[in-house]
Amino acid sequence: MNRIPQHLPPADLGHGIWRIDAGLHKPGMVACYLMEQQGRAAIIDSGTWHTVPHVLEVLEAHGLAKETVDFVIVTHIHLDHAGGAGALMQQLPNAKLVVHPFGAKHMVDPSRISDAAIAVYGKDQFVHDYHEIVPVDAERVVEAPDGHRLALNGRELQFIDTPGHAGHHFCIWDAKSRGFFTGDTFGLSYRETDVDGRAMVIPTTTPVQFKPDVWQQSLDKLEAFSPEVMYLTHFSAVRDVPRLMASLREGLRDHHRLAQETLGHENAFYAIRQGLLDWLVGHCSAHGLDWTDSAIEEFFAVDLDLNTQGLVAWQARYGAES
């Protein structure tokens, strides 16, 4: 299966932070970030195996040798965020991999996450999207529990445990930019859906650890910092954080309610997907996005399927307790 990577140009977001397009699925869908602090660097979220050459090109373009990268940080171990971490680490001789304690063992031995992805996507699609998941030497792995701090050449980063999307998820607080690198905890916000400079955000309920009540508690933690910017993996930086926070919280409640209302439905997958599409059409309309229903369904096709799978998985695991 042929694959032609496409990437948006890197974007300078200020404070020594550049957004890098990971080139997964389509341009503008998955990002990773380069942080530079007086000649030392960190990469936050890695994209996939296919992303690695592009990250190295961006480093070179910024005059940063591979040896200047001190950290590769993955917000969680889903493959669009961490699939390329092992391959990237092979290219960065001085880097440590920073990962949530619940995800560390899977970076050292990625066989379980590879097998799980192949079971979901099929072997051909897995190879097309991710190629392979390269293990990381245990000696190069740093586990970052809640409250962990590390310094990038004097620039402090603080790690906040944020389950809800996944149990192995943290967000990274950067006081210099007053921003969080949020992985999926602050949802999805694609730049194509901006209206008059205003972003739109939706939850991502990717299987299998969606816990809406826990997620709301994680948002409480982020909100306590009064962040001015959120650096999303899907996709890029968003501001107007209080408005988006309120919207995301409401969206999480709506997704949870849909999963509850379709519990026991004869064809739960179809019922949930249709319910999510109806919700998304209304959400886009309220945002002022002038797209047809079919255009919305086409643009969000990957997310609709993944969110549906996540809510079906929630029904199987937690539905009886809701």
C-alpha positions in Angstrom: 0.0 0.0 0.0 1.6 3.3 -1.2 1.8 6.2 1.2 2.7 9.7 0.2 3.2 11.8 3.4 1.9 15.4 3.3 2.6 18.0 5.8 1.6 21.6 6.5 4.6 23.9 6.9 5.9 24.2 10.5 4.3 27.1 12.4 6.1 29.4 14.8 3.7 29.7 17.8 6.0 31.9 19.9 7.9 31.2 23.1 10.3 28.9 21.2 7.5 26.5 20.2 6.9 25.3 16.7 4.0 23.2 15.5 5.0 20.3 13.2 2.4 18.5 11.1 2.8 14.7 11.6 1.3 13.9 8.2 -1.1 11.2 9.4 -4.3 10.7 7.5 -4.3 14.2 6.0 -2.5 17.6 6.5 -3.7 19.5 9.5 -5.0 16.5 11.5 -2.1 15.4 13.8 0.6 17.7 15.3 3.7 17.3 17.3 5.7 20.2 18.8 9.3 21.3 18.9 10.2 23.3 22.0 13.6 25.1 21.9 15.2 26.8 24.9 18.6 28.4 24.3 19.9 25.7 22.1 18.4 22.7 23.8 15.2 21.1 22.5 12.3 18.8 23.3 9.8 17.1 21.0 6.2 16.8 22.4 4.2 13.9 20.9 6.0 12.1 18.1 3.5 11.3 15.4 4.2 8.0 13.7 7.2 6.2 12.2 6.5 8.1 9.0 6.7 11.4 10.9 10.3 11.0 12.0 12.1 12.2 8.8 10.0 15.3 8.8 10.8 16.1 12.5 14.5 15.7 11.7 14.1 18.1 8.8 12.5 20.7 11.1 15.3 20.3 13.6 17.9 20.9 10.9 16.1 23.9 9.5 16.2 25.4 13.0 19.9 24.8 13.3 19.4 22.2 16.0 21.6 19.1 15.9 20.1 15.7 16.9 22.3 15.8 20.0 20.5 19.0 21.3 17.3 17.1 21.9 17.0 16.3 25.6 13.5 14.9 25.7 10.8 13.2 23.6 7.6 13.5 25.6 4.4 11.6 24.7 1.2 12.8 26.3 -0.2 9.2 26.1 0.6 6.1 24.2 -2.1 6.1 21.5 -0.2 5.6 18.2 -1.0 8.9 16.6 0.8 10.5 19.6 3.5 7.9 20.4 3.8 5.5 17.5 7.0 7.2 16.2 8.6 7.7 19.6 10.9 4.6 19.4 12.0 5.4 15.9 12.6 9.0 16.8 14.6 8.0 19.9 16.9 6.0 17.6 17.9 9.2 15.9 18.4 11.3 19.0 21.3 10.0 21.0 20.9 12.2 24.1 17.1 12.2 24.5 15.1 10.6 27.3 11.6 9.4 26.6 9.1 10.9 29.1 5.9 9.0 29.5 3.0 8.4 31.9 3.9 5.6 34.4 1.0 3.5 33.1 2.3 3.7 29.6 6.1 3.2 30.2 6.1 -0.6 29.9 4.4 -0.4 26.5 7.1 1.9 25.1 9.7 -0.6 26.2 7.7 -3.6 24.9 5.2 -2.3 22.3 3.9 -5.7 21.3 0.6 -5.3 23.0 -0.3 -1.9 21.5 0.9 -3.1 18.1 -1.3 -6.2 18.3 -4.3 -4.2 19.6 -3.9 -1.7 16.7 -3.6 -4.5 14.1 -6.8 -6.1 15.6 -8.7 -2.8 15.2 -7.3 -1.6 11.8 -6.0 -4.8 10.1 -2.4 -5.5 9.2 -2.4 -3.6 5.9 -3.9 -0.4 7.4 -1.6 -0.6 10.4 1.5 -0.8 8.2 0.2 2.0 6.0 -0.5 4.4 8.9 2.2 3.3 11.5 4.7 1.0 9.7 6.0 -0.4 13.0 6.4 0.5 16.6 10.0 0.5 17.7 10.8 -0.3 21.3 12.7 2.1 23.5 15.5 1.0 25.9 14.2 1.0 29.4 17.3 2.9 30.6 16.2 5.9 28.4 12.6 6.0 29.8 11.5 8.6 32.4 8.2 8.0 34.1 6.3 11.2 34.9 3.6 10.9 37.6 1.3 13.6 38.6 3.2 16.7 39.7 6.5 15.6 38.1 8.8 18.4 37.0 11.7 18.5 34.7 13.8 21.3 33.2 14.6 21.9 29.6 17.8 24.0 29.9 16.2 25.8 32.9 12.7 26.0 31.5 10.4 24.1 33.9 7.8 21.7 32.6 5.2 20.3 35.0 3.2 17.1 34.3 -0.4 16.8 35.3 -2.2 13.4 35.4 -5.3 13.8 33.2 -7.2 10.5 32.8 -10.6 10.5 31.1 -9.6 10.0 27.4 -7.0 7.5 28.5 -5.7 6.3 31.8 -2.1 6.8 30.7 -2.5 10.4 29.8 -0.8 13.5 31.2 -0.8 17.1 30.1 2.4 19.3 30.3 2.3 22.8 31.8 4.7 25.3 30.3 4.8 28.4 32.6 6.8 30.4 30.0 3.9 30.3 27.5 1.2 29.8 30.1 0.0 26.9 28.1 -0.7 23.2 28.3 0.3 20.6 25.8 -3.0 18.7 26.0 -2.7 15.6 23.8 -6.4 14.7 23.6 -7.6 16.0 27.0 -8.7 19.3 25.5 -10.4 17.5 22.6 -10.2 18.1 18.8 -10.1 21.5 17.2 -9.3 21.7 13.5 -8.3 24.9 11.9 -10.6 24.4 8.9 -13.5 24.8 11.3 -12.4 28.2 12.6 -15.1 30.9 12.0 -14.0 34.5 12.2 -10.9 33.5 14.2 -13.0 31.5 16.7 -12.1 27.9 17.2 -14.5 25.0 17.7 -13.7 22.0 20.0 -15.2 18.5 20.2 -14.5 15.6 22.5 -12.5 12.5 21.4 -13.8 9.3 22.9 -11.4 6.9 21.2 -11.6 3.5 22.8 -11.1 2.0 25.2 -10.7 4.1 28.4 -13.2 6.9 28.0 -14.5 8.0 31.4 -16.5 11.2 31.1 -16.8 12.0 34.9 -13.0 11.4 35.4 -12.3 13.6 32.3 -14.3 16.5 33.8 -12.1 16.2 36.9 -9.0 16.4 34.7 -10.4 19.5 33.1 -10.8 21.0 36.6 -7.0 20.4 37.1 -6.2 22.3 33.9 -8.6 25.1 34.6 -6.9 25.7 38.0 -3.8 27.0 36.1 -5.8 29.7 34.2 -4.0 28.7 30.9 -3.9 31.2 28.1 -3.2 28.7 25.3 -3.7 25.0 24.7 -1.4 23.2 22.3 -3.6 20.4 20.9 -2.3 17.4 19.0 -5.5 17.7 16.9 -4.7 20.4 15.9 -2.3 23.3 16.8 -2.7 26.1 19.3 -6.0 27.5 20.5 -6.8 30.4 22.8 -10.1 31.7 24.2 -9.7 28.9 26.7 -12.6 29.6 29.0 -15.1 29.5 26.2 -13.7 26.4 24.7 -13.4 24.7 28.1 -17.2 25.3 28.7 -18.0 24.0 25.2 -15.8 20.8 25.7 -17.5 20.1 29.1 -20.9 20.4 27.5 -19.8 18.2 24.6 -18.6 15.5 27.1 -21.9 15.5 28.9 -23.8 15.2 25.5 -21.6 12.3 24.4 -22.0 10.5 27.8 -25.8 11.0 27.6 -25.9 9.6 24.1 -24.0 6.5 25.2 -26.5 6.1 28.1 -29.6 6.5 25.9 -28.4 4.0 23.3 -27.4 1.4 25.9 -29.0 -2.0 24.9 -29.9 -0.7 21.4 -30.1 -3.5 18.9 -27.6 -1.8 16.6 -25.7 0.4 19.1 -22.9 1.3 16.7 -25.3 2.7 14.1 -27.4 4.4 16.7 -24.4 6.1 18.3 -22.8 7.1 15.1 -26.0 8.7 13.8 -26.5 10.4 17.2 -22.9 11.7 17.0 -23.4 13.0 13.5 -26.7 14.7 14.5 -24.9 16.3 17.5 -21.9 17.4 15.3 -24.2 19.0 12.7 -25.9 21.0 15.4 -22.6 21.9 17.0 -21.1 23.1 13.7 -24.3 25.1 13.0 -24.2 26.8 16.4 -20.6 27.7 15.8 -21.5 29.4 12.5 -19.9 26.8 10.2 -21.8 26.9 6.9 -21.2 23.4 5.8 -23.7 20.8 4.5 -24.5 17.7 6.6 -22.6 15.5 4.0 -19.6 17.8 4.1 -19.5 17.6 7.9 -19.8 13.8 7.8 -17.0 13.6 5.3 -14.6 15.9 7.1 -15.1 14.2 10.5 -15.4 10.6 9.1 -12.4 9.3 11.0 -13.4 11.0 14.3 -17.0 9.9 14.0 -15.9 6.3 13.6 -13.4 6.4 16.5 -15.8 8.3 18.8 -18.5 5.7 18.0 -16.1 2.9 18.8 -15.2 4.6 22.1 -18.8 5.0 23.2 -19.6 1.4 22.3 -16.6 0.3 24.3 -17.8 2.5 27.2 -21.2 0.7 27.1 -19.5 -2.6 27.3 -17.2 -1.7 30.2 -19.2 0.8 32.3 -22.7 1.0 31.0 -24.3 -1.1 33.6 -22.7 1.2 36.3 -24.0 4.5 34.8 
